[in-house]
Amino acid sequence: MQVVSLETERLVLRQWREHDKAAFANLNSDPQVREFFLETLSRIESDAMFTRYAEFIAERGWGMWAVEEKVSTNFVGVVGLNIPKAEMPFAPCVEIAWRLAVPYWGHGYATEAASAVLAFGFEKLKLDEIVAFTTLQNKRSQGVMKKLRMQKVLQEFMHPAVPEGHPLQAHYLYKISQADWRLHNK
């Protein structure tokens, strides 16, 4: 399988490299970055996720890519497409997701990278729709979803991988169809 890399004006989305492990572990252990997840990850857990992401890309050619700044080549975070493991009420689906290191927040990088990922998903993979979901509290990610012209389609659903009654269990579902994406990206 040919591994795909994507480029934007300021970013490169690429396959994982061994030297990304430390920066990825820092990302996953940062309480600010993981604020809307159940917990931060240990180095062992982060390395296991790194391996899963790299293997998924190696198998399919696409997935959750490592993101770096073109100019500095610094590791920015992770953005890409994923097939959720949890039994989602709207499955089967392909989701778009992102997680950036705090110094890269507020610069438009998540929207820039996610826009390239949507283009890839619709133009190359010919997906009919792409979804995104986040906790009710995660206003930053909801803002990115809106900038991507994704529409909120479920006011609230209970994420099946989050324990019953946990404050992060309730999520919003956003989606964009290929047809809607094409209307704004001609």
Order of alpha helices (4+ residues) and beta strands (2+ residues): beta-beta-alpha-alpha-beta-beta-beta-alpha-beta-alpha-beta-beta-alpha
